[in-house]
Amino acid sequence: MSILEQHPGLLDALRGEMTPKFLATRRASGAPNVVPVISIQPADDQPDMLFFGNFLLRKSIQNLKEDSRVGILVVTPELRGWILKADFVEFQRTGAYVDKQMSGSLLRYNAYTGIRDAGILRVRSVENEFAISKMQVLKDYLLARVAGFRKPRRGDPSATMPLAVRREFARMVAVKVLAWVRDDGYPIIIPALSLQPAGDKTLVCWRTSASLPQPPADARVATNILTFEAISYQAKGQWSGRGSAGMISVREVYAGGPPLPGGRVA
């Protein structure tokens, strides 16, 4: 039995064309990057292989050229999820994977362009799986808000989150994730649904589950939000935490989609 088959529901979640999926890459220096890559699909002809469309993934592609280690997060609409560790294998410019990506509903009618190629990933392990109740989401969101009021505002004085970015991160109903690079060199992504702004230089969140890993103190982290309107932003900074509360001192903010995909906004 393959690694993916050992986890009931995971293959179906990966096949979902609208299931939120995130890809974390890293630079050779260790700086993490995390973006939504909804196009990730299982390669049915090769066990434990995934493929995705290279569409608006400029920074991720640059990172893959520097380091092949990646992290993947899959979250269903019912808030059941899986955290995967994988290796980037190659890009293919033609073939069945490219054809399948181009024929999918995500790209078939897009107003911009098709994919440049298909990226291939080899899954090494499923690191964790989780389920989060809607009541837990509400509780964590409120606790994070209280923590945000109590904690001092920190952050890079030169990096200020624009109001539009803060409004999106303030949403309770959105998929928010947190990524960093672990001691083994692989990026990891966890859900951070309670993440929200505390001022214009800080993001704060509440630890959802003791079973999920947390970044070490002072780790470089990246976070991303994906709304149901397909709006996405990525913020990067330094992590600090005490107990169940965690805080990101924001240093950089990037747009996640058109008209400025991957462009820095703060």
C-alpha positions as CSV (number, residue, x, y, z in Angstrom):
1,M,0.0,0.0,0.0
2,S,1.4,3.4,-0.9
3,I,2.0,6.2,1.6
4,L,-1.0,8.2,0.3
5,E,-3.3,5.1,0.4
6,Q,-2.5,4.5,4.1
7,H,-4.5,7.7,5.0
8,P,-8.2,7.4,4.2
9,G,-9.7,10.4,2.5
10,L,-6.3,11.9,1.4
11,L,-6.4,10.8,-2.2
12,D,-10.0,12.1,-2.6
13,A,-9.0,15.4,-1.1
14,L,-6.0,15.7,-3.4
15,R,-8.2,15.0,-6.4
16,G,-10.6,17.8,-5.5
17,E,-10.1,20.6,-8.0
18,M,-11.3,23.2,-5.5
19,T,-9.8,21.6,-2.4
20,P,-7.4,24.2,-0.8
21,K,-3.8,22.9,-1.1
22,F,-0.7,24.8,-0.2
23,L,3.0,24.4,-1.3
24,A,5.9,25.5,0.9
25,T,9.3,25.9,-0.7
26,R,12.6,27.2,0.7
27,R,15.6,29.2,-0.5
28,A,19.0,27.7,-0.1
29,S,19.4,30.2,2.8
30,G,16.4,28.6,4.6
31,A,13.8,31.4,4.1
32,P,10.4,29.8,3.6
33,N,7.7,30.6,1.0
34,V,4.1,29.4,1.0
35,V,1.5,29.8,-1.6
36,P,-1.8,28.1,-2.5
37,V,-1.4,25.6,-5.4
38,I,-4.9,24.2,-5.9
39,S,-3.8,22.4,-9.0
40,I,-1.9,19.7,-7.0
41,Q,-3.2,16.3,-8.1
42,P,-2.2,12.7,-7.4
43,A,-0.4,10.9,-10.3
44,D,-2.6,7.8,-10.6
45,D,0.0,6.0,-12.7
46,Q,2.7,6.4,-10.2
47,P,2.2,5.7,-6.4
48,D,3.0,8.6,-4.1
49,M,3.7,11.0,-7.0
50,L,1.9,14.4,-7.3
51,F,1.9,16.9,-10.1
52,F,0.9,20.6,-10.3
53,G,0.6,23.3,-12.9
54,N,3.3,26.0,-13.1
55,F,0.8,28.9,-13.1
56,L,1.7,32.2,-11.4
57,L,4.4,30.5,-9.2
58,R,7.4,32.7,-9.9
59,K,8.9,32.7,-6.5
60,S,8.2,29.0,-5.8
61,I,9.8,28.0,-9.1
62,Q,12.9,30.0,-8.2
63,N,13.1,28.3,-4.8
64,L,12.7,24.8,-6.3
65,K,15.8,25.5,-8.4
66,E,17.7,26.1,-5.2
67,D,16.3,23.4,-3.0
68,S,14.1,20.4,-3.9
69,R,12.6,20.0,-0.4
70,V,8.9,21.0,-0.1
71,G,6.0,20.8,2.3
72,I,2.3,20.4,1.3
73,L,-0.9,21.1,3.2
74,V,-4.3,19.8,2.1
75,V,-7.4,21.1,3.9
76,T,-11.0,20.0,3.0
77,P,-14.0,22.3,3.3
78,E,-14.9,20.2,6.4
79,L,-11.5,21.2,7.9
80,R,-10.0,17.8,7.7
81,G,-6.4,18.0,6.7
82,W,-3.0,16.4,6.0
83,I,0.6,17.6,6.3
84,L,2.9,16.1,3.7
85,K,6.7,16.1,3.2
86,A,7.9,15.8,-0.4
87,D,10.7,16.3,-2.9
88,F,10.5,18.1,-6.2
89,V,11.6,15.9,-9.0
90,E,11.3,17.8,-12.3
91,F,9.3,19.9,-14.7
92,Q,7.7,18.4,-17.7
93,R,6.8,20.6,-20.7
94,T,4.7,18.0,-22.5
95,G,2.9,14.8,-21.7
96,A,-0.1,13.5,-19.8
97,Y,0.4,15.6,-16.7
98,V,0.5,18.8,-18.7
99,D,-2.5,17.8,-20.7
100,K,-4.5,17.0,-17.6
101,Q,-3.6,20.3,-16.0
102,M,-4.6,22.2,-19.1
103,S,-7.9,20.4,-19.4
104,G,-8.9,21.0,-15.8
105,S,-11.5,23.6,-14.9
106,L,-9.0,25.8,-13.1
107,L,-7.1,26.6,-16.3
108,R,-9.5,25.7,-19.1
109,Y,-11.2,29.1,-19.0
110,N,-8.7,31.4,-17.3
111,A,-8.3,34.8,-18.7
112,Y,-4.5,34.9,-18.5
113,T,-2.5,32.0,-19.9
114,G,-2.1,28.2,-19.6
115,I,0.6,26.5,-17.6
116,R,4.3,26.7,-18.7
117,D,4.9,23.1,-17.5
118,A,3.9,20.5,-14.9
119,G,5.9,20.1,-11.7
120,I,6.4,16.6,-10.3
121,L,6.6,15.9,-6.6
122,R,7.5,12.6,-4.8
123,V,5.8,12.2,-1.4
124,R,8.2,11.1,1.3
125,S,5.7,10.9,4.2
126,V,2.4,12.1,5.7
127,E,3.6,14.0,8.8
128,N,0.3,14.7,10.4
129,E,-3.4,14.6,9.9
130,F,-6.0,16.6,11.8
131,A,-9.6,17.7,12.0
132,I,-10.8,21.0,13.3
133,S,-14.4,21.8,14.4
134,K,-16.1,25.0,13.5
135,M,-16.6,25.7,17.2
136,Q,-12.8,25.4,17.7
137,V,-12.2,27.8,14.8
138,L,-14.5,30.4,16.5
139,K,-12.9,29.8,20.0
140,D,-9.4,30.1,18.7
141,Y,-10.2,33.2,16.6
142,L,-11.6,35.0,19.7
143,L,-8.7,33.9,21.9
144,A,-6.2,35.2,19.3
145,R,-8.0,38.5,19.2
146,V,-7.7,38.9,23.0
147,A,-4.0,37.9,22.7
148,G,-3.5,40.6,20.1
149,F,-4.9,43.3,22.4
150,R,-2.6,42.2,25.2
151,K,0.7,41.7,23.4
152,P,2.9,44.7,22.4
153,R,3.0,45.7,18.8
154,R,6.2,44.6,17.1
155,G,7.6,44.4,13.6
156,D,9.9,45.9,11.1
157,P,9.3,49.7,11.2
158,S,9.7,49.8,7.4
159,A,7.2,47.1,6.8
160,T,3.6,48.1,7.2
161,M,0.7,45.8,6.2
162,P,-1.6,47.8,3.8
163,L,-5.2,48.2,5.0
164,A,-6.4,45.8,2.2
165,V,-4.1,43.1,3.5
166,R,-5.1,43.6,7.1
167,R,-8.8,43.3,6.1
168,E,-8.3,40.0,4.5
169,F,-6.2,38.5,7.4
170,A,-8.9,39.8,9.8
171,R,-11.5,37.4,8.2
172,M,-12.6,34.5,10.3
173,V,-13.9,32.5,7.3
174,A,-10.8,32.0,5.2
175,V,-8.0,29.4,5.0
176,K,-4.8,30.7,6.7
177,V,-1.6,28.7,7.0
178,L,1.8,29.1,8.6
179,A,5.1,27.7,7.3
180,W,8.7,27.4,8.4
181,V,11.7,25.2,7.8
182,R,12.3,22.4,10.3
183,D,15.6,21.0,11.6
184,D,15.6,18.3,8.9
185,G,15.6,21.1,6.2
186,Y,12.1,20.5,5.0
187,P,9.4,23.2,5.0
188,I,6.3,22.4,6.9
189,I,2.8,24.0,6.7
190,I,0.2,23.9,9.5
191,P,-3.3,25.5,9.6
192,A,-3.4,28.8,11.4
193,L,-7.1,29.7,11.0
194,S,-7.1,32.1,13.9
195,L,-4.4,34.3,12.4
196,Q,-5.3,38.0,12.4
197,P,-3.7,41.4,12.5
198,A,-2.7,43.1,15.7
199,G,-1.8,46.5,14.4
200,D,-0.2,47.1,11.1
201,K,3.1,45.3,11.7
202,T,2.0,42.2,13.6
203,L,0.0,39.0,13.0
204,V,-1.2,37.0,16.0
205,C,-2.7,33.5,16.2
206,W,-3.8,30.9,18.7
207,R,-2.5,27.4,18.8
208,T,-5.3,25.1,17.5
209,S,-4.1,21.7,18.7
210,A,-1.3,20.4,20.8
211,S,-0.9,17.6,18.3
212,L,0.3,20.0,15.6
213,P,3.9,21.2,15.5
214,Q,4.8,24.9,16.2
215,P,7.7,27.0,15.0
216,P,10.7,27.4,17.2
217,A,11.3,30.7,18.9
218,D,12.7,33.4,16.5
219,A,12.1,31.2,13.4
220,R,11.7,32.8,10.0
221,V,8.1,32.1,9.0
222,A,5.8,32.7,6.1
223,T,2.0,32.8,6.2
224,N,-0.7,32.9,3.6
225,I,-4.4,33.6,3.4
226,L,-6.7,32.2,0.7
227,T,-10.3,33.5,0.8
228,F,-13.4,32.0,-0.9
229,E,-13.1,34.9,-3.4
230,A,-9.7,33.5,-4.4
231,I,-7.9,36.5,-2.8
232,S,-4.5,35.6,-1.5
233,Y,-1.7,37.4,0.3
234,Q,1.6,36.1,1.8
235,A,3.3,37.7,4.8
236,K,6.8,36.9,6.0
237,G,8.5,37.7,9.3
238,Q,9.8,36.4,12.6
239,W,7.9,34.1,15.0
240,S,7.6,34.5,18.7
241,G,5.3,32.7,21.0
242,R,4.4,31.9,24.6
243,G,2.0,29.1,25.6
244,S,-0.8,28.9,23.1
245,A,-0.4,32.4,21.6
246,G,2.0,33.1,18.7
247,M,3.0,36.3,17.0
248,I,4.6,37.2,13.7
249,S,6.6,40.4,13.4
250,V,5.9,41.2,9.8
251,R,8.8,42.1,7.5
252,E,7.4,41.6,4.0
253,V,4.0,41.3,2.3
254,Y,3.3,39.9,-1.1
255,A,0.2,39.7,-3.4
256,G,-0.8,36.2,-4.3
257,G,-2.7,36.7,-7.5
258,P,-3.4,38.9,-10.5
259,P,-2.8,41.6,-11.4
260,L,0.5,41.5,-9.4
261,P,1.1,37.8,-8.6
262,G,4.1,37.4,-6.3
263,G,4.7,41.2,-6.2
264,R,5.7,42.8,-3.0
265,V,3.2,45.2,-1.6
266,A,4.9,46.1,1.7
